């Protein structure tokens, strides 16, 4: 009897446990659960500022990628045209001038009369200026003056055109360009000073290459003319030794040796003259470069945009 009651009690306990687990399962299945997702939501403002942050840090490759992502996800956003222009500016600051010009050209062709086209034309000229292709830079800055004579862009183009002509040693033309910058422009004071300073380029202390070549008839003297005393000493000793050795060889009837030494001496001697003339040209280039560096021009081109104000081109010239 006792054994039978124990078995019944055990079975009832198991049944209660089964019912409890079943009820618990139903409760778990019935209670709503939060849905977790790995999806990342991208908004236009966040993506644009994310791209801008890389540009400001000088990580131009990443900035370009993020601006392109912005254009891809938000093709109807009002800042798409600005994003494209900032891509061109990233290429420009990264020294990839051809890529920058390709971007600016697309902007210009899309709508030649738009504000963005005006800036694209100006920035194309800037790309050639930074690349050192001054004749093409001059053409584009001149085209800006012809096509878009608005005061703001006109004054910037005149200022940049003045610098372009100074790079080509066209000092008087540069002075005239600086004089054309209008009094209302923020660049007026700098331009007025440069219109005077640029003319000093015509009176720089140049050396005459012809004079250097004539002086080099005495080996080393041509180098002394441009203050290259170490080169002058080497040239004097080298040519002097070869001339002495050649004369000694002929005096001792060693004609073959004398002929060989004379042959080499002709090369050293003509090289001495050529080197003196070349050193004079280098001297003059350094004089011009030092003069221009004294008129320090650091151009910072930034295209800025905010959520409330329209995009614009800010050009600052630092001295």
Secondary structure, DSSP 8 states (H G I E B T S, - for coil): -HHHHHHHHHHHHHHHHHHHHHHHHHHHHHS------------HHHHHHHHHHHHHTT-HHHHHHHHHHHHHH-TTSTTHHHHHHHHHHHHHHTT-HHHHHHHHHHHHHH-TTSHHHHHHHHHHHHHHHHHT-HHHHHHHHHHHHHH---HHHHHHHHHHHHHHHHHTT-HHHHHHHHHTS-TTSTTHHHHHHHHHHGGGGGG-----HHHHHHHTTSTTHHHHHTT-HHHHHHHHHHHHHHHHHHHHHHHTT-HHHHHHHHHHHHHHHHHHHHHHHHHHHHHHHHHHHHHHHHT--EEEEEEE--SSS--EEEEEEE-
